[in-house]
Amino acid sequence: MIRQQTLTAALGGVAILAAAALLWPQSGPAAAEARADAPRMAASGEPVLLELFTSQGCSSCPPADRLAAQLATDPNLVVIARPVTYWDRLGWKDTLAREDNTTLQQDYARRGLAGRNGVYTPQLVVDGRFGAVGSRSDDIAAGVKRYGSAGDATIRAAKREAGGYAVSLTGTGEGKGELVLVAVTRKVTVGIGSGENGGRKVGYTNVLRSERKIADWQGGPAQVAVRADQLRVAGADAYALMLRAPGGGTVFAARWLT
């Protein structure tokens, strides 16, 4: 695993920058164990999307995975685990990783996040606006308070008798957006056979299984139907909606389908 100090030396002591991180993904510093104190909700009261970029090949990630499990108990936080692929080359192939997760993290880094930008694990991103080391609960709390649910967009969903959901969108947004349906598995435990976490069993929470755009959004009120057949993703047992700008843009709103 390429460590932070390796990159720092290569850059002559300069801190990690987004452009450099795109070339050299980093394993985040070994942080203190995850603590039970979860970030408080944003002032608007709308759910906040927390995306954890993690890897089975990253020895710094298990504390962040445990913290994600704690945060996921808050119904006002939409916590999604996005395992990445770039540590697979070190010998252990992440059984949950998706190339789309890696691409999204790179897109965030290119656009630039507040907080700690770049491509590294574990990284937690708040509403596509703020990045933090995924095991640092105080930094995450500060990011949720300042950047979580920053706009006026909302998602409301009601079950339909025929199955699926009737979804209502409101708000002005920040330009064009898209409504994305996300399928996750709530709990996955993986026995890791080799690499930095070899011999360990690591638990993951709300692991991404699929995501698909189901509607475009131009701002303002809109009605969208989520069909019952769209809620039958193999291996998934929970679904969420996120309203976001395309191509790794900011997140306007998010909500679990319950």
Rosetta blueprint (number, residue, H / E / L):
1 M L
2 I L
3 R E
4 Q H
5 Q H
6 T H
7 L H
8 T H
9 A H
10 A H
11 L L
12 G L
13 G L
14 V L
15 A L
16 I L
17 L L
18 A H
19 A H
20 A H
21 A H
22 L H
23 L H
24 W L
25 P L
26 Q E
27 S E
28 G L
29 P L
30 A L
31 A L
32 A L
33 E L
34 A L
35 R L
36 A L
37 D L
38 A L
39 P L
40 R L
41 M L
42 A L
43 A L
44 S L
45 G L
46 E L
47 P L
48 V E
49 L E
50 L E
51 E E
52 L E
53 F E
54 T E
55 S L
56 Q L
57 G L
58 C L
59 S L
60 S L
61 C H
62 P H
63 P H
64 A H
65 D H
66 R H
67 L H
68 A H
69 A H
70 Q H
71 L H
72 A L
73 T L
74 D L
75 P L
76 N L
77 L E
78 V E
79 V E
80 I E
81 A E
82 R E
83 P E
84 V L
85 T L
86 Y L
87 W L
88 D H
89 R H
90 L H
91 G L
92 W L
93 K L
94 D L
95 T L
96 L L
97 A L
98 R L
99 E H
100 D H
101 N H
102 T H
103 T H
104 L H
105 Q H
106 Q H
107 D H
108 Y H
109 A H
110 R H
111 R H
112 G L
113 L L
114 A E
115 G E
116 R L
117 N L
118 G L
119 V L
120 Y E
121 T E
122 P L
123 Q E
124 L E
125 V E
126 V E
127 D L
128 G L
129 R L
130 F E
131 G E
132 A E
133 V E
134 G L
135 S L
136 R L
137 S H
138 D H
139 D H
140 I H
141 A H
142 A H
143 G H
144 V H
145 K H
146 R H
147 Y H
148 G L
149 S L
150 A L
151 G L
152 D L
153 A L
154 T E
155 I E
156 R E
157 A E
158 A E
159 K E
160 R L
161 E L
162 A L
163 G L
164 G L
165 Y E
166 A E
167 V E
168 S E
169 L E
170 T E
171 G L
172 T L
173 G L
174 E L
175 G L
176 K L
177 G E
178 E E
179 L E
180 V E
181 L E
182 V E
183 A E
184 V E
185 T E
186 R E
187 K E
188 V E
189 T E
190 V E
191 G E
192 I L
193 G L
194 S L
195 G L
196 E L
197 N L
198 G L
199 G L
200 R L
201 K E
202 V E
203 G E
204 Y E
205 T E
206 N E
207 V E
208 L E
209 R E
210 S E
211 E E
212 R E
213 K E
214 I E
215 A E
216 D E
217 W E
218 Q L
219 G L
220 G L
221 P L
222 A E
223 Q E
224 V E
225 A E
226 V E
227 R L
228 A H
229 D H
230 Q H
231 L H
232 R L
233 V L
234 A L
235 G L
236 A L
237 D L
238 A E
239 Y E
240 A E
241 L E
242 M E
243 L E
244 R E
245 A L
246 P L
247 G L
248 G L
249 G L
250 T L
251 V E
252 F E
253 A E
254 A E
255 R E
256 W E
257 L E
258 T L
